[in-house]
Amino acid sequence: MWRDIEPEARHEIEVDGYKVVAYSFGSGPETLFCLNGGPGLPCDYLREAHSCLIDKGYRVVAFDQLGTGASDRPTDPSLWTIGRYVEETETVRKALGLGKVHMLGHSWGGWLAIDYALTYPENLQTLILEDTVADMPHLVTELERLRAALGPETVAMMQKHEAQGTYDHPEYMAAITILNYRHVCRLPEWPAPVRRSLDDWNMGPYGTMQGPNEFLYIGNLKDWNRIPDLPGIKVPTLITTGEHDELTPACALKMKLAIPDAELRVFANASHMPFYENPADYYPALIDFLSRHRPN
């Protein structure tokens, strides 16, 4: 189960002339390398949810992606591309001497993990794609379905504000809040690590790559689709999702059908953060997968 653990080491790594800060827990022979969501979020929420795997003998590594947390925060929007983040991830892996890793990508970190896996397949022991997608246009149709559950008048109101760019209007924000509590985290009180990450959100990368909120994709990733390329992922892959996830089980199934050696777990009573919403089912599934794919 998750808990706050102080990192055993804090590393400052130079990436593109900027400082990126990574955190390391434990000293096991196998590394779980965590890529958190956002874009623009510090890694607290995912780091704190997985550092507990040191109890199972793993080394756990996470890092604040450029623009987030303790890392440098440049304002050049040309830096906010998935390709540059792939190279940043590889720079961190090499700088820390991690060798082959179990790569865990959550949400936006899953998109990053997919592109990393297709670029540097030789560096992966396994791939864990959590609450993520590989086909953004398909996700947009799924988000339209989730939004429709609010009713036609509310959808029309949201579309009006999106056309006007008035994303901060109270009635629009109220609709987004309802969707967040249905499809991002269904707990009445969101865990402290989640709040820490959200309170330090850098909207620069987020707005450039995704959009103004979790339910409107208008950034530079809006047409991203790697489904045709997923058969090239040959490592064992675990795909997880919550039954109420904003990045829906239908999106997870598309990935599962495209990756040759993939298995899919859908967690009940959870949305986008099963590690906090349903830890009793989440952790055994993750640990079982990792234990079945230890290096020979």
Phi, psi and chi 1 to 4 in degrees:
 res  aa     phi    psi   chi1   chi2   chi3   chi4
   1 MET       -  150.5  -61.6  -65.8 -168.1      -
   2 TRP   -68.9  152.4   77.8  -88.2      -      -
   3 ARG  -164.1  157.6   63.8 -172.8 -172.5  -85.2
   4 ASP   -73.3  124.4  -80.6  -47.3      -      -
   5 ILE  -130.2  133.7  -56.7  172.7      -      -
   6 GLU   -69.1  133.1  -76.3  -64.0  -45.4      -
   7 PRO   -63.4  145.7   20.4  -30.2      -      -
   8 GLU   -76.1  -24.5  -65.1 -176.6   14.2      -
   9 ALA  -147.9  144.9      -      -      -      -
  10 ARG  -120.7  125.9 -178.9 -176.6 -174.4  -85.0
  11 HIS  -117.9  135.2  -49.0  -89.9      -      -
  12 GLU  -106.0  122.3  -65.4 -172.1   -0.1      -
  13 ILE  -122.4  135.0  -60.5  158.6      -      -
  14 GLU   -84.0  125.7 -177.3  175.7  -34.7      -
  15 VAL  -133.0  117.1  178.0      -      -      -
  16 ASP    55.7   32.0  -58.2  -38.2      -      -
  17 GLY    83.4    2.8      -      -      -      -
  18 TYR  -114.5  163.5  -61.1  105.4      -      -
  19 LYS   -92.4  128.6  176.5 -172.5   71.2  177.2
  20 VAL  -119.5  133.4  167.6      -      -      -
  21 VAL  -106.5  127.9  176.0      -      -      -
  22 ALA  -117.2  157.3      -      -      -      -
  23 TYR  -129.1  136.8  -50.9   89.5      -      -
  24 SER  -126.8  136.5 -179.2      -      -      -
  25 PHE  -126.2  135.9  -55.2   79.1      -      -
  26 GLY    74.0  176.9      -      -      -      -
  27 SER  -143.3   27.3   56.5      -      -      -
  28 GLY   -66.8  165.2      -      -      -      -
  29 PRO   -71.7  -18.1   26.6  -34.7      -      -
  30 GLU  -113.5  143.7  -60.6  174.4   61.5      -
  31 THR  -114.3  130.4  -62.4      -      -      -
  32 LEU   -96.0  112.8 -177.3   69.7      -      -
  33 PHE  -104.3  110.2 -169.1   21.7      -      -
  34 CYS   -99.3  129.6  -62.4      -      -      -
  35 LEU  -114.6  112.9  -52.5 -179.6      -      -
  36 ASN   -85.0  168.1   62.3  -87.7      -      -
  37 GLY   -82.2 -173.3      -      -      -      -
  38 GLY   147.6 -112.2      -      -      -      -
  39 PRO   -63.8  158.9  -13.1   26.9      -      -
  40 GLY   101.0   -0.5      -      -      -      -
  41 LEU   -95.6  139.5  -74.8  177.8      -      -
  42 PRO   -66.0  162.5   20.5  -28.3      -      -
  43 CYS   -83.1    1.6   68.4      -      -      -
  44 ASP   -46.8  -51.1  -60.5   48.5      -      -
  45 TYR   -63.5  -35.9   84.0   92.0      -      -
  46 LEU   -85.3  -36.3 -165.2   68.4      -      -
  47 ARG   -60.6  -47.8 -179.4 -176.4   73.6 -157.4
  48 GLU   -69.7  -25.2  -98.3   64.7  -73.4      -
  49 ALA   -77.9  -16.5      -      -      -      -
  50 HIS  -126.4  -10.2  -67.1   86.6      -      -
  51 SER   -61.3  -22.5   55.4      -      -      -
  52 CYS   -64.0  -13.2   58.7      -      -      -
  53 LEU   -69.7   -5.3  -94.0   72.3      -      -
  54 ILE   -60.4  -26.6   61.4  174.8      -      -
  55 ASP   -64.4  -22.0  -62.8  -15.6      -      -
  56 LYS  -100.7   10.2  -59.4  -63.4 -179.5 -179.5
  57 GLY    91.2   11.3      -      -      -      -
  58 TYR   -96.3  149.1  -65.5   94.9      -      -
  59 ARG   -86.4  135.1 -179.7 -175.9 -176.9 -172.9
  60 VAL  -118.4  128.0  179.7      -      -      -
  61 VAL  -127.2  134.1  173.0      -      -      -
  62 ALA  -138.9  162.7      -      -      -      -
  63 PHE  -148.6  150.9   66.0   98.9      -      -
  64 ASP   -79.1  110.1  -72.0  -29.4      -      -
  65 GLN   -59.4  153.2  -62.3  159.3    8.2      -
  66 LEU   -50.6  132.1 -174.4   65.2      -      -
  67 GLY    96.5   -0.8      -      -      -      -
  68 THR  -133.1  159.8   74.4      -      -      -
  69 GLY    52.4 -132.3      -      -      -      -
  70 ALA   -83.5   -5.6      -      -      -      -
  71 SER   -76.0  165.1  -64.3      -      -      -
  72 ASP   -62.0  154.7  -75.3  -16.7      -      -
  73 ARG  -127.3   71.0  -59.3 -166.9 -176.9 -161.6
  74 PRO   -66.2  162.9   24.1  -32.9      -      -
  75 THR  -113.2    8.2   57.0      -      -      -
  76 ASP   -75.4  111.6  179.4    0.0      -      -
  77 PRO   -66.5  -16.0   21.5  -30.9      -      -
  78 SER   -68.7  -14.5   69.5      -      -      -
  79 LEU   -76.7  -18.2  -65.5  167.7      -      -
  80 TRP   -92.3   74.7  -46.2  137.0      -      -
  81 THR  -133.2  151.4   67.6      -      -      -
  82 ILE   -66.5  -34.5 -165.9  167.1      -      -
  83 GLY   -63.4  -41.8      -      -      -      -
  84 ARG   -66.4  -38.3 -163.0 -150.3   59.3   79.6
  85 TYR   -67.1  -31.9  -84.1  116.7      -      -
  86 VAL   -60.5  -46.9  166.0      -      -      -
  87 GLU   -67.1  -34.9  -64.2  -50.4  -47.8      -
  88 GLU   -61.1  -44.7  172.8  179.3  -53.7      -
  89 THR   -60.2  -42.5  -58.6      -      -      -
  90 GLU   -67.3  -36.8  173.3   60.7   -0.3      -
  91 THR   -61.3  -43.2  -60.5      -      -      -
  92 VAL   -64.1  -45.2  171.4      -      -      -
  93 ARG   -58.8  -45.9 -172.5 -162.0   65.7   84.8
  94 LYS   -68.9  -41.1  -71.0 -163.1  -64.2 -172.9
  95 ALA   -61.6  -33.6      -      -      -      -
  96 LEU   -93.0   -0.7  -61.0 -176.3      -      -
  97 GLY    61.2   43.9      -      -      -      -
  98 LEU   -79.7  -18.6  -59.5 -176.8      -      -
  99 GLY    64.9 -149.2      -      -      -      -
 100 LYS   -72.7  136.9  -79.0 -165.1  171.1 -172.5
 101 VAL  -125.3  157.6  -61.7      -      -      -
 102 HIS   -86.5  107.0  -59.4  -79.9      -      -
 103 MET   -93.4  122.8  177.8  167.1  -79.2      -
 104 LEU  -114.6  115.9 -174.0  154.4      -      -
 105 GLY  -116.7  127.7      -      -      -      -
 106 HIS  -112.6  129.8  175.6 -102.4      -      -
 107 SER    58.7 -123.0 -165.7      -      -      -
 108 TRP   -54.8  -34.7  137.2 -108.2      -      -
 109 GLY   -61.8  -25.8      -      -      -      -
 110 GLY   -70.7  -39.1      -      -      -      -
 111 TRP   -62.5  -42.9  -45.7  -22.9      -      -
 112 LEU   -62.0  -42.8  176.6   56.0      -      -
 113 ALA   -64.3  -37.5      -      -      -      -
 114 ILE   -62.9  -49.4  -72.2  169.1      -      -
 115 ASP   -64.8  -35.8  -92.8   22.8      -      -
 116 TYR   -63.5  -45.6 -177.6   94.0      -      -
 117 ALA   -62.1  -33.8      -      -      -      -
 118 LEU   -79.4  -19.7  -67.9  168.8      -      -
 119 THR   -94.9  -38.4  -53.3      -      -      -
 120 TYR  -129.6   58.8  -64.6  104.9      -      -
 121 PRO   -62.7  -26.3   23.5  -34.4      -      -
 122 GLU   -68.9  -12.0   67.2  -82.1    6.9      -
 123 ASN   -97.2    4.2  -62.2  -26.1      -      -
 124 LEU  -110.1  136.6  -61.1 -173.3      -      -
 125 GLN   -89.0  -47.7 -175.1   71.2   31.2      -
 126 THR  -144.4  171.0   65.2      -      -      -
 127 LEU  -130.7  131.1  179.5   62.8      -      -
 128 ILE  -123.4  112.3  -57.6  155.5      -      -
 129 LEU  -107.8  108.3  -59.5  174.5      -      -
 130 GLU  -111.0  124.2  -61.5 -163.2  -22.5      -
 131 ASP    50.5   54.9  -48.0  -80.7      -      -
 132 THR  -143.3 -178.0 -167.2      -      -      -
 133 VAL  -143.1  166.2  -55.4      -      -      -
 134 ALA  -123.9    2.2      -      -      -      -
 135 ASP  -139.3   98.0 -179.3  -14.4      -      -
 136 MET   -66.4  -43.0 -141.9   64.0   76.0      -
 137 PRO   -58.6  -37.0  -29.3   38.2      -      -
 138 HIS   -65.7  -40.9  175.6 -123.3      -      -
 139 LEU   -59.1  -40.6  169.4   62.1      -      -
 140 VAL   -59.1  -40.1  169.3      -      -      -
 141 THR   -66.5  -35.3   65.9      -      -      -
 142 GLU   -67.7  -40.1  -73.7  -69.2  -80.2      -
 143 LEU   -64.6  -35.5  -67.4  175.2      -      -
 144 GLU   -61.9  -37.7  -70.9  172.6   -5.5      -
 145 ARG   -65.4  -43.5  178.7  175.1   61.1   79.9
 146 LEU   -64.7  -41.1  -60.7 -178.0      -      -
 147 ARG   -64.9  -36.1  -74.4  159.8   52.6  122.5
 148 ALA   -61.0  -26.1      -      -      -      -
 149 ALA   -65.9  -15.2      -      -      -      -
 150 LEU   -75.6  -14.9  -63.2  176.7      -      -
 151 GLY   104.5  151.9      -      -      -      -
 152 PRO   -62.6  -35.0   18.3  -30.0      -      -
 153 GLU   -67.5  -40.8  -69.8 -174.7   -0.5      -
 154 THR   -67.9  -40.6  -60.1      -      -      -
 155 VAL   -61.2  -43.3  170.7      -      -      -
 156 ALA   -61.8  -40.8      -      -      -      -
 157 MET   -61.2  -45.0  173.8  -87.3  -68.3      -
 158 MET   -62.7  -42.7  -64.9  179.1   70.9      -
 159 GLN   -63.8  -36.1  -69.0  171.3  -22.4      -
 160 LYS   -62.0  -47.3  175.5 -166.7   72.3  173.7
 161 HIS   -67.8  -35.2  -73.7  -64.3      -      -
 162 GLU   -66.2  -37.4  -71.6  162.7   -0.4      -
 163 ALA   -66.3  -36.1      -      -      -      -
 164 GLN   -85.5  -13.3  -65.6  173.4  -22.3      -
 165 GLY    75.8   17.6      -      -      -      -
 166 THR   -94.3   63.9   48.9      -      -      -
 167 TYR   -70.8  -18.0  -53.1  119.0      -      -
 168 ASP   -96.3    9.4   58.3   -9.2      -      -
 169 HIS   -66.2  138.0 -168.4  -77.7      -      -
 170 PRO   -55.2  -39.7  -27.9   35.4      -      -
 171 GLU   -71.1  -33.9   64.1  178.6   -2.7      -
 172 TYR   -67.9  -45.6 -177.2   80.4      -      -
 173 MET   -62.3  -33.6  -67.6  -59.0  -61.4      -
 174 ALA   -63.6  -41.4      -      -      -      -
 175 ALA   -64.7  -41.5      -      -      -      -
 176 ILE   -63.7  -38.4  -66.3  -61.9      -      -
 177 THR   -61.7  -43.7  -63.2      -      -      -
 178 ILE   -59.6  -46.2  -67.7  171.0      -      -
 179 LEU   -62.9  -38.7  -70.4  169.3      -      -
 180 ASN   -62.3  -41.8  -76.6  -21.8      -      -
 181 TYR   -76.1  -17.0  -84.2   93.5      -      -
 182 ARG   -86.9  -37.5  -73.9 -177.9  179.2 -179.3
 183 HIS  -126.9   -4.8  -57.4  -64.9      -      -
 184 VAL  -107.9  -52.4  177.2      -      -      -
 185 CYS  -152.5  119.7 -175.8      -      -      -
 186 ARG   -91.8    5.2  -65.7  169.2   70.8   87.1
 187 LEU   -75.2  141.2  -62.3  174.1      -      -
 188 PRO   -63.5  -32.6   19.4  -30.8      -      -
 189 GLU  -120.8  120.9  -63.8  -67.0  -28.3      -
 190 TRP   -76.5  137.8  -72.2   11.1      -      -
 191 PRO   -57.5  152.5  -24.0   34.6      -      -
 192 ALA   -55.8  -42.2      -      -      -      -
 193 PRO   -62.6  -33.8  -22.6   34.4      -      -
 194 VAL   -66.0  -44.9  176.1      -      -      -
 195 ARG   -62.8  -39.7  -74.4  -66.1  177.8 -164.7
 196 ARG   -60.7  -45.1  -76.4 -156.2  -55.7  -87.4
 197 SER   -64.1  -46.9  -73.4      -      -      -
 198 LEU   -65.0  -36.6  -67.0  177.4      -      -
 199 ASP   -69.7  -15.3  -71.4  -13.5      -      -
 200 ASP  -117.1   29.3 -164.7   20.9      -      -
 201 TRP   -71.3  128.4 -156.5  -29.2      -      -
 202 ASN   -95.0  108.4 -177.7   -8.9      -      -
 203 MET   -76.9   -6.3  -64.5  -58.2  -71.9      -
 204 GLY   -61.3  -61.4      -      -      -      -
 205 PRO   -60.2  -40.2  -21.5   31.3      -      -
 206 TYR   -62.6  -50.7 -173.9   74.5      -      -
 207 GLY   -64.9  -36.6      -      -      -      -
 208 THR   -68.9  -40.6  -61.3      -      -      -
 209 MET   -94.2  -35.3  -59.7  178.4   73.6      -
 210 GLN  -114.1  -67.8  179.4  163.1  -39.4      -
 211 GLY   157.4 -162.0      -      -      -      -
 212 PRO   -81.9  -16.8   29.2  -35.5      -      -
 213 ASN  -160.5 -178.5   58.4   65.6      -      -
 214 GLU   -73.2   -9.5  -71.1  -65.2  -78.6      -
 215 PHE  -121.0   16.8  -61.3   90.5      -      -
 216 LEU  -144.7  111.8 -178.6   62.8      -      -
 217 TYR  -105.7  105.6  -78.7   68.5      -      -
 218 ILE  -132.3    8.5   56.4  175.3      -      -
 219 GLY   -86.0 -167.3      -      -      -      -
 220 ASN   -74.0   -2.3   62.5   29.3      -      -
 221 LEU  -101.4    5.3  -74.2  170.1      -      -
 222 LYS   -63.8  -24.2   67.4 -178.1 -173.1  -57.2
 223 ASP  -107.3    7.3  -62.1  -42.6      -      -
 224 TRP   -65.1  128.9 -178.1   82.1      -      -
 225 ASN  -152.1  112.4  178.5   11.3      -      -
 226 ARG  -110.7   10.7  -60.8  -50.8  -62.7  -96.4
 227 ILE   -52.7  -45.4  -67.2  -68.5      -      -
 228 PRO   -61.1  -22.4  -22.8   35.0      -      -
 229 ASP   -95.4  -12.2  -54.1  -51.8      -      -
 230 LEU   -62.4  -28.4  -66.1 -173.2      -      -
 231 PRO   -58.7  -16.6  -28.7   37.3      -      -
 232 GLY   -77.7   -7.8      -      -      -      -
 233 ILE   -85.4  111.8  -65.4  177.1      -      -
 234 LYS  -104.0  -10.3  -55.1  -60.2 -174.9 -176.2
 235 VAL   -79.6  155.2  -64.4      -      -      -
 236 PRO   -55.7  134.1  -23.2   33.5      -      -
 237 THR  -130.2  130.9  -58.9      -      -      -
 238 LEU  -107.2  127.0  173.5   65.3      -      -
 239 ILE  -112.9  128.9  -59.7  165.2      -      -
 240 THR  -127.0  152.4   70.2      -      -      -
 241 THR  -157.8  159.2 -172.8      -      -      -
 242 GLY   -94.4  151.1      -      -      -      -
 243 GLU   -62.9  -24.0   64.9  171.9  -33.5      -
 244 HIS  -108.8   18.4  -56.6  -70.3      -      -
 245 ASP   -61.7  139.8 -153.7  -38.5      -      -
 246 GLU   -61.1  -37.0   55.8  172.4  -28.2      -
 247 LEU   -93.7   91.7  -50.6 -172.4      -      -
 248 THR   -72.5  163.6   67.0      -      -      -
 249 PRO   -55.3  -30.8  -30.5   37.6      -      -
 250 ALA   -63.4  -38.3      -      -      -      -
 251 CYS   -65.9  -40.8  -63.5      -      -      -
 252 ALA   -63.1  -39.6      -      -      -      -
 253 LEU   -63.7  -38.3  180.0   60.0      -      -
 254 LYS   -58.4  -40.2  -77.8 -160.1   80.3  170.6
 255 MET   -68.4  -43.6  -65.8 -172.4  -67.7      -
 256 LYS   -59.6  -40.3 -163.9  -96.6 -175.3 -172.6
 257 LEU   -71.7  -20.3  -65.5  174.5      -      -
 258 ALA   -96.4  -23.9      -      -      -      -
 259 ILE   -93.8  125.0  -61.6  173.8      -      -
 260 PRO   -57.5  -43.9  -24.2   33.0      -      -
 261 ASP  -115.8   66.0 -172.9    8.1      -      -
 262 ALA  -123.3  147.4      -      -      -      -
 263 GLU  -128.7  152.8   51.6 -166.9   88.9      -
 264 LEU  -126.3  132.8  171.0   59.3      -      -
 265 ARG  -123.3  127.3  -68.7  -68.4  -55.4  -92.0
 266 VAL  -109.4  122.3 -179.6      -      -      -
 267 PHE   -96.7  127.5  -63.7  109.8      -      -
 268 ALA   -70.0  155.8      -      -      -      -
 269 ASN    55.9   35.4  -55.3  -47.0      -      -
 270 ALA  -145.2  157.8      -      -      -      -
 271 SER  -120.6 -106.6   58.3      -      -      -
 272 HIS   -91.4   -5.9 -162.4   51.5      -      -
 273 MET  -136.1   65.6  -62.3 -170.6 -176.4      -
 274 PRO   -58.1  -26.3  -25.9   35.1      -      -
 275 PHE   -65.3  -23.3   30.9   84.3      -      -
 276 TYR  -100.6  -34.8  -68.0  119.1      -      -
 277 GLU   -82.0  -35.4  -62.0  167.1  -72.8      -
 278 ASN  -141.3   63.3 -173.7   -6.5      -      -
 279 PRO   -63.5  -27.7   22.2  -33.0      -      -
 280 ALA   -64.2  -28.0      -      -      -      -
 281 ASP   -97.7  -32.9  -72.0  -17.6      -      -
 282 TYR   -66.5  -53.5  170.4   78.8      -      -
 283 TYR   -64.6  -42.8  -72.8  104.8      -      -
 284 PRO   -59.9  -37.1  -27.6   36.9      -      -
 285 ALA   -65.9  -44.2      -      -      -      -
 286 LEU   -65.8  -45.4  175.1   60.8      -      -
 287 ILE   -66.7  -38.1  -68.1  164.6      -      -
 288 ASP   -62.0  -44.7  171.4   68.7      -      -
 289 PHE   -61.3  -48.9  173.1   78.8      -      -
 290 LEU   -61.8  -40.4  -70.5  170.3      -      -
 291 SER   -67.3  -27.8   66.7      -      -      -
 292 ARG   -80.6   -7.8  -73.9 -172.6  -78.2  112.8
 293 HIS  -130.2   42.1  -62.6  -69.6      -      -
 294 ARG   -73.4  149.4  -68.0 -173.0  178.7  -83.5
 295 PRO   -60.7  145.8  -18.5   29.5      -      -
 296 ASN   -72.6      -  -66.0  -34.6      -      -
